[in-house]
Amino acid sequence: MIDLRTLREDPDRLRASQRARGEDDAVVDTLLDLDERRRSALTRFESLRAEQKSFGKSVSKAQGEEKAALLARAKELAAEVKAAEAEAEALGAELDELMQTVPNIVDEDAPHGGEDDYVVLETCGQPRRFDFEPRDHLALGELLDAIDMERGAKVSGSRFFFLKGVGARLQLGLLNMALQQAIANGFTPMITPVLVKPETMQGTGFHVAHDKEIYRLPEDDLYLVGTSEVSLAGYHAQEILNADELPLRYAGWSSCFRREAGSYGKDTRGIIRVHQFDKVEMFSYVRPEDSREEHRRLLAWEKEMLDALELPYRVIDTAAGDLGMSAARKFDCEAWIPSQGRYRELTSTSNCTEFQARRLAVRFRDKDGKPQHVATLNGTLATTRWIVAILENHQQADGSVVLPKALRPYVGLEVLEPPK
């Protein structure tokens, strides 16, 4: 949620952010109007309530006809107080509902534009030149008896799959490697819930009523997470953290679920775009002034993981119009996918500033003892999609896959070979 004080003191900043995102900036005037009317109603309510308290003393001292008249006025005053209070509450609820729909203010350094207006910050490694026709990850996965899409569809429908044998070992090894790297960098490992309450989902920045990506269990009013970011953001909801403990860093391992609404016909082959996958997600709670530096740290840890897996990749600065609801800025790491001849996103890291913390009431006490909202950040350290890049970039002509050295101890194999 955006800061009301920022809205009042610098509305042009929110207007500029809305335009950068390709959103309507007229919402700023609507918010300002609602805020002004709410504050006026609160002032009127407090004034009438003070008058009511003072009036009560006069009624107790009056006699006869004067008392009857004062009682009649007291009754009118009580009705006015009740009406003023109801008006203030109604305007407050309307303001809060609209505030819930307004995305975070974009970082001034984020590129402007839409999905295709990203800026490439760096390119790491060179795409491999093959002396044979490289297979795509599904052909490799089937040859290795590692991925079974057909039976996944039989059991659960399209965009579901089985990881089998070396495929299962590869995913578990990959995620364990990511978790160990996170632990080495000071993260607390977490196995997180995959079902959350609506207020947790909403608090993280997902609009439960309108987001078609989210799976919902209506009988229980619970939602399946698309990332453990949701569970980790809600972990300290309604808490005041110890400032001396910041930054707090968690690495969440969970299954993730996405409906992939609107993706009909996109990435239908293989496991690039699926309904269920596993992921290790980094999540940080920091002081707001430290969020930019922490964002760079998360990116560096993602790059460290990609380098260890010997994958060619590039880092992009995502344009404002392609940012999610909560992100003020986002960096993506995209690995080279030989079968497609292009880079595809493997990981991203977002600085959500104080946006999520305001919605979830996560605070710390500053040096003066005053509660302040923390900043939250997230970054993916490994996910099922990484299997695509590992198989394709490290394949051999016979369909085997030579695993990068850093990954071998976690998988227990040096080479994935087709079964004989």
C-alpha positions as CSV (number, residue, x, y, z in Angstrom):
1,M,0.0,0.0,0.0
2,I,1.3,3.5,-0.8
3,D,2.0,6.0,2.0
4,L,-0.9,8.4,2.6
5,R,1.6,11.0,3.7
6,T,3.5,10.7,0.4
7,L,0.2,11.0,-1.4
8,R,-0.6,14.3,0.4
9,E,2.8,15.8,0.3
10,D,3.9,14.8,-3.2
11,P,0.9,13.6,-5.3
12,D,2.9,14.3,-8.6
13,R,5.2,11.5,-7.6
14,L,2.3,9.0,-7.7
15,R,1.0,10.5,-10.9
16,A,4.3,10.0,-12.6
17,S,4.5,6.4,-11.3
18,Q,1.0,5.6,-12.6
19,R,1.9,7.0,-16.0
20,A,5.2,5.0,-16.1
21,R,3.2,1.9,-15.4
22,G,0.7,2.7,-18.1
23,E,-2.0,3.2,-15.5
24,D,-4.6,6.0,-15.1
25,D,-3.2,8.8,-13.0
26,A,-6.7,10.2,-12.3
27,V,-6.8,7.9,-9.4
28,V,-4.6,10.3,-7.5
29,D,-7.2,13.0,-7.5
30,T,-9.9,10.5,-6.4
31,L,-7.6,9.4,-3.5
32,L,-6.9,13.0,-2.5
33,D,-10.6,13.9,-2.6
34,L,-11.6,10.8,-0.5
35,D,-8.8,11.5,2.0
36,E,-9.9,15.2,2.4
37,R,-13.5,14.2,2.9
38,R,-12.6,11.5,5.4
39,R,-10.5,13.9,7.4
40,S,-13.2,16.5,7.4
41,A,-15.8,13.9,8.5
42,L,-13.4,12.8,11.3
43,T,-12.9,16.4,12.4
44,R,-16.7,17.0,12.4
45,F,-17.3,13.8,14.4
46,E,-14.7,14.6,17.0
47,S,-16.1,18.2,17.4
48,L,-19.6,16.9,17.8
49,R,-18.5,14.2,20.3
50,A,-16.7,16.9,22.3
51,E,-19.8,19.0,22.3
52,Q,-21.9,16.0,23.3
53,K,-19.7,15.4,26.3
54,S,-19.8,19.0,27.4
55,F,-23.6,19.1,26.8
56,G,-24.1,16.2,29.1
57,K,-22.9,18.2,32.1
58,S,-25.4,21.0,31.3
59,V,-28.3,18.5,31.1
60,S,-27.4,17.2,34.6
61,K,-27.6,20.7,36.1
62,A,-30.8,21.8,34.4
63,Q,-34.4,21.7,35.8
64,G,-37.9,21.6,34.5
65,E,-38.7,22.8,31.0
66,E,-35.0,23.8,30.4
67,K,-34.0,20.2,31.1
68,A,-36.6,18.8,28.7
69,A,-35.3,21.1,25.9
70,L,-31.7,20.2,26.6
71,L,-32.6,16.5,26.6
72,A,-34.3,16.9,23.2
73,R,-31.2,18.7,21.9
74,A,-29.0,15.9,23.4
75,K,-31.0,13.4,21.5
76,E,-30.4,15.3,18.2
77,L,-26.7,15.7,19.0
78,A,-26.4,11.9,19.6
79,A,-27.9,11.3,16.2
80,E,-25.5,13.8,14.6
81,V,-22.5,12.2,16.3
82,K,-23.6,8.8,15.1
83,A,-24.1,10.0,11.5
84,A,-20.7,11.8,11.5
85,E,-19.0,8.7,12.7
86,A,-20.8,6.5,10.1
87,E,-19.8,9.0,7.4
88,A,-16.1,9.0,8.5
89,E,-16.1,5.1,8.6
90,A,-17.7,4.8,5.2
91,L,-15.3,7.2,3.6
92,G,-12.4,5.5,5.3
93,A,-13.5,2.1,4.0
94,E,-13.9,3.5,0.5
95,L,-10.4,5.1,0.7
96,D,-8.9,1.9,1.9
97,E,-10.6,-0.2,-0.8
98,L,-9.2,2.1,-3.5
99,M,-5.8,2.3,-1.9
100,Q,-5.7,-1.5,-2.2
101,T,-5.9,-1.3,-5.9
102,V,-3.1,1.2,-6.4
103,P,0.4,-0.4,-7.2
104,N,3.6,0.6,-5.5
105,I,5.4,3.7,-6.6
106,V,8.0,2.9,-9.3
107,D,11.6,3.5,-8.5
108,E,12.8,6.5,-10.4
109,D,15.7,4.5,-11.9
110,A,13.4,1.8,-13.4
111,P,13.1,2.0,-17.2
112,H,9.9,3.4,-18.6
113,G,7.8,1.4,-21.0
114,G,6.2,-2.0,-21.3
115,E,7.2,-5.6,-21.5
116,D,9.7,-5.1,-24.3
117,D,11.3,-2.0,-23.0
118,Y,13.6,-3.7,-20.5
119,V,17.3,-2.6,-20.3
120,V,20.0,-5.3,-20.5
121,L,22.4,-4.6,-17.7
122,E,25.0,-7.3,-18.4
123,T,25.5,-10.6,-20.3
124,C,27.4,-13.4,-18.5
125,G,28.9,-16.3,-20.4
126,Q,28.5,-17.2,-24.1
127,P,25.9,-19.4,-25.6
128,R,27.4,-22.8,-26.4
129,R,28.1,-23.7,-30.0
130,F,27.0,-27.3,-30.7
131,D,28.5,-29.6,-33.3
132,F,25.2,-31.5,-33.4
133,E,21.6,-30.6,-33.5
134,P,20.6,-29.9,-29.9
135,R,17.5,-31.4,-28.5
136,D,15.0,-29.4,-26.5
137,H,14.5,-30.2,-22.8
138,L,11.4,-32.3,-23.2
139,A,13.1,-34.6,-25.8
140,L,16.0,-34.9,-23.5
141,G,13.8,-35.5,-20.5
142,E,11.9,-38.2,-22.3
143,L,15.1,-39.8,-23.5
144,L,16.5,-39.8,-19.9
145,D,13.1,-41.1,-18.6
146,A,13.2,-38.0,-16.4
147,I,10.0,-36.1,-17.5
148,D,6.6,-37.6,-18.2
149,M,4.2,-35.1,-19.5
150,E,1.8,-37.6,-21.0
151,R,1.0,-39.3,-17.6
152,G,0.9,-35.9,-15.9
153,A,-1.9,-34.9,-18.3
154,K,-3.6,-38.2,-17.7
155,V,-3.6,-37.7,-14.0
156,S,-4.1,-34.0,-13.6
157,G,-4.7,-32.3,-17.0
158,S,-2.6,-30.2,-19.2
159,R,0.5,-28.4,-17.9
160,F,1.1,-31.0,-15.2
161,F,3.9,-33.5,-15.3
162,F,5.9,-36.1,-13.4
163,L,9.6,-35.8,-12.6
164,K,10.9,-39.3,-12.6
165,G,14.2,-41.0,-11.7
166,V,17.1,-38.7,-12.5
167,G,14.6,-35.9,-13.1
168,A,13.4,-36.1,-9.5
169,R,17.0,-36.3,-8.3
170,L,17.9,-33.4,-10.4
171,Q,15.2,-31.1,-9.0
172,L,15.9,-32.2,-5.4
173,G,19.6,-31.7,-5.9
174,L,19.1,-28.3,-7.5
175,L,16.9,-27.0,-4.7
176,N,19.1,-28.4,-2.0
177,M,22.1,-26.7,-3.6
178,A,20.1,-23.4,-3.6
179,L,19.1,-23.9,0.0
180,Q,22.7,-24.5,1.1
181,Q,23.9,-21.4,-0.7
182,A,21.2,-19.4,1.0
183,I,22.2,-20.8,4.4
184,A,25.8,-19.9,3.8
185,N,24.7,-16.3,3.1
186,G,22.8,-16.0,6.4
187,F,19.3,-17.1,5.4
188,T,17.1,-19.1,7.7
189,P,15.7,-22.1,5.8
190,M,11.9,-22.4,5.8
191,I,9.4,-25.0,4.7
192,T,6.3,-22.8,4.2
193,P,2.6,-23.3,4.0
194,V,1.2,-23.4,0.4
195,L,-2.4,-22.5,1.5
196,V,-2.9,-19.0,2.9
197,K,-5.8,-16.8,4.1
198,P,-7.1,-14.1,1.8
199,E,-5.7,-11.3,4.0
200,T,-2.2,-12.8,3.6
201,M,-2.6,-13.1,-0.2
202,Q,-4.1,-9.6,-0.4
203,G,-1.5,-8.2,1.9
204,T,1.3,-9.4,-0.3
205,G,-0.1,-7.5,-3.2
206,F,-2.3,-10.1,-5.0
207,H,-5.9,-9.0,-5.7
208,V,-7.8,-12.1,-4.7
209,A,-11.0,-11.0,-6.3
210,H,-9.6,-10.3,-9.7
211,D,-6.3,-12.2,-10.1
212,K,-7.0,-15.0,-12.5
213,E,-3.6,-16.6,-11.7
214,I,-4.6,-17.7,-8.2
215,Y,-6.1,-21.1,-7.3
216,R,-8.8,-20.7,-4.6
217,L,-10.5,-23.3,-2.3
218,P,-13.8,-21.5,-1.8
219,E,-15.2,-23.8,0.9
220,D,-12.2,-23.0,3.2
221,D,-11.6,-19.5,1.9
222,L,-7.9,-20.3,1.3
223,Y,-5.6,-19.7,-1.6
224,L,-2.8,-21.7,-3.1
225,V,0.4,-19.6,-3.3
226,G,2.2,-19.0,-6.6
227,T,5.4,-18.3,-4.6
228,S,6.5,-18.8,-1.0
229,E,7.0,-15.0,-1.0
230,V,3.3,-14.8,0.1
231,S,3.8,-17.0,3.1
232,L,7.1,-15.4,4.1
233,A,5.6,-11.8,3.7
234,G,2.8,-12.8,6.1
235,Y,5.1,-14.5,8.6
236,H,5.7,-11.3,10.6
237,A,2.3,-9.7,9.9
238,Q,1.0,-7.5,12.7
239,E,4.4,-7.6,14.4
240,I,6.9,-5.0,15.5
241,L,10.3,-6.4,14.9
242,N,13.4,-5.9,16.9
243,A,15.5,-3.3,14.9
244,D,18.7,-4.9,16.1
245,E,17.8,-8.2,14.3
246,L,17.3,-6.5,10.9
247,P,17.9,-7.6,8.2
248,L,15.9,-10.8,8.6
249,R,16.5,-13.2,5.8
250,Y,14.5,-16.3,5.0
251,A,14.8,-18.9,2.3
252,G,11.4,-20.6,1.6
253,W,11.1,-24.0,-0.1
254,S,7.6,-24.7,-1.3
255,S,5.5,-26.1,-4.1
256,C,3.9,-23.2,-6.1
257,F,0.7,-23.1,-8.1
258,R,-0.4,-20.9,-10.9
259,R,-3.4,-21.1,-13.2
260,E,-1.5,-19.6,-16.1
261,A,-4.7,-17.9,-17.2
262,G,-4.3,-16.2,-20.6
263,S,-1.4,-18.4,-21.6
264,Y,-3.3,-20.5,-24.0
265,G,-1.0,-21.6,-26.8
266,K,2.1,-20.3,-25.0
267,D,4.9,-22.7,-24.0
268,T,2.7,-25.7,-24.3
269,R,5.6,-28.1,-24.8
270,G,7.6,-29.2,-21.7
271,I,7.9,-27.7,-18.3
272,I,8.6,-24.0,-19.0
273,R,5.0,-22.8,-18.2
274,V,3.2,-25.2,-15.8
275,H,0.6,-25.2,-13.1
276,Q,2.7,-26.7,-10.3
277,F,6.5,-26.4,-9.6
278,D,8.9,-26.2,-6.7
279,K,11.0,-23.2,-5.8
280,V,13.5,-21.8,-3.3
281,E,12.7,-18.2,-2.7
282,M,14.8,-15.6,-0.8
283,F,12.9,-13.1,1.3
284,S,14.3,-10.1,3.3
285,Y,13.0,-7.7,5.8
286,V,15.2,-4.6,6.0
287,R,15.2,-1.0,7.0
288,P,13.8,1.1,4.2
289,E,17.1,3.0,3.7
290,D,18.9,-0.4,3.1
291,S,16.5,-1.8,0.5
292,R,18.4,-0.7,-2.6
293,E,21.6,-2.3,-1.3
294,E,19.8,-5.5,-0.3
295,H,18.2,-5.6,-3.8
296,R,21.7,-5.7,-5.3
297,R,22.7,-8.4,-2.8
298,L,19.8,-10.6,-3.8
299,L,20.7,-10.2,-7.5
300,A,24.4,-11.1,-6.7
301,W,23.3,-14.3,-4.9
302,E,21.1,-15.3,-7.9
303,K,24.1,-14.7,-10.2
304,E,26.3,-16.7,-8.0
305,M,23.9,-19.7,-8.3
306,L,23.7,-19.3,-12.1
307,D,27.5,-19.1,-12.4
308,A,27.9,-22.2,-10.3
309,L,25.6,-24.1,-12.7
310,E,27.7,-22.8,-15.7
311,L,24.7,-21.3,-17.5
312,P,25.0,-18.4,-20.0
313,Y,22.5,-15.7,-18.9
314,R,21.8,-12.0,-19.0
315,V,20.5,-9.6,-16.4
316,I,17.7,-7.2,-17.3
317,D,16.2,-4.2,-15.6
318,T,12.4,-4.6,-16.0
319,A,10.5,-1.7,-17.4
320,A,7.9,0.0,-15.2
321,G,4.9,-1.2,-17.2
322,D,6.0,-4.8,-16.7
323,L,6.4,-4.6,-12.9
324,G,4.0,-6.5,-10.6
325,M,1.7,-4.7,-8.2
326,S,4.2,-4.7,-5.2
327,A,7.5,-4.1,-7.0
328,A,9.1,-0.7,-7.2
329,R,11.9,-2.2,-9.2
330,K,12.8,-5.7,-10.5
331,F,15.8,-7.4,-12.0
332,D,15.4,-10.6,-14.0
333,C,18.1,-13.2,-14.9
334,E,17.4,-14.9,-18.2
335,A,19.2,-18.0,-19.2
336,W,20.0,-18.9,-22.8
337,I,17.8,-21.7,-24.1
338,P,19.5,-23.3,-27.1
339,S,16.4,-25.0,-28.6
340,Q,14.6,-21.6,-28.7
341,G,17.7,-19.5,-29.6
342,R,16.8,-16.9,-27.0
343,Y,17.0,-15.9,-23.4
344,R,14.2,-17.0,-21.0
345,E,13.5,-15.8,-17.5
346,L,14.8,-18.2,-14.8
347,T,14.8,-15.9,-11.8
348,S,13.8,-12.4,-10.7
349,T,14.3,-10.2,-7.6
350,S,12.0,-7.4,-6.6
351,N,12.3,-4.5,-4.2
352,C,8.8,-4.0,-2.8
353,T,10.0,-1.1,-0.5
354,E,7.4,-0.6,2.4
355,F,4.4,-1.5,0.2
356,Q,3.8,-5.0,1.5
357,A,4.7,-4.1,5.0
358,R,2.0,-1.3,5.2
359,R,-0.6,-3.8,4.0
360,L,0.5,-6.5,6.5
361,A,1.5,-4.1,9.3
362,V,5.1,-5.2,9.7
363,R,7.1,-2.6,11.5
364,F,10.2,-2.0,13.6
365,R,11.1,0.7,16.1
366,D,13.6,3.4,15.0
367,K,16.2,4.9,17.2
368,D,13.6,7.2,18.7
369,G,11.4,4.3,19.6
370,K,8.8,5.2,16.9
371,P,7.3,2.3,14.9
372,Q,8.2,2.4,11.2
373,H,7.4,0.1,8.4
374,V,10.1,-2.3,7.1
375,A,11.0,-2.8,3.5
376,T,10.5,-6.3,2.0
377,L,12.4,-7.9,-0.9
378,N,12.2,-11.2,-2.7
379,G,14.4,-13.2,-5.1
380,T,14.2,-16.7,-6.7
381,L,17.3,-18.8,-6.1
382,A,16.2,-21.9,-7.9
383,T,13.0,-23.4,-9.4
384,T,11.8,-26.3,-11.6
385,R,12.2,-24.2,-14.7
386,W,16.0,-24.2,-14.2
387,I,15.9,-27.9,-15.2
388,V,15.2,-26.7,-18.8
389,A,18.4,-24.6,-19.0
390,I,20.5,-27.3,-17.3
391,L,19.4,-30.1,-19.6
392,E,19.7,-28.0,-22.8
393,N,23.0,-26.3,-22.1
394,H,24.8,-29.3,-20.8
395,Q,23.5,-32.0,-23.2
396,Q,25.7,-34.3,-25.3
397,A,25.2,-35.7,-28.8
398,D,24.0,-39.1,-27.4
399,G,21.3,-37.5,-25.2
400,S,23.2,-37.7,-22.0
401,V,23.7,-34.6,-19.8
402,V,27.0,-33.7,-18.1
403,L,26.1,-32.0,-14.8
404,P,28.0,-28.9,-13.7
405,K,30.6,-29.8,-11.1
406,A,28.9,-27.7,-8.3
407,L,25.7,-29.6,-8.7
408,R,27.0,-33.2,-8.8
409,P,27.3,-33.7,-5.0
410,Y,23.7,-32.8,-4.6
411,V,22.4,-35.1,-7.3
412,G,24.8,-37.9,-6.6
413,L,25.7,-38.2,-10.3
414,E,28.2,-36.7,-12.7
415,V,26.2,-37.6,-15.9
416,L,22.6,-38.2,-16.6
417,E,22.4,-41.0,-19.1
418,P,19.5,-42.6,-21.0
419,P,18.5,-45.9,-19.5
420,K,19.8,-48.9,-21.3
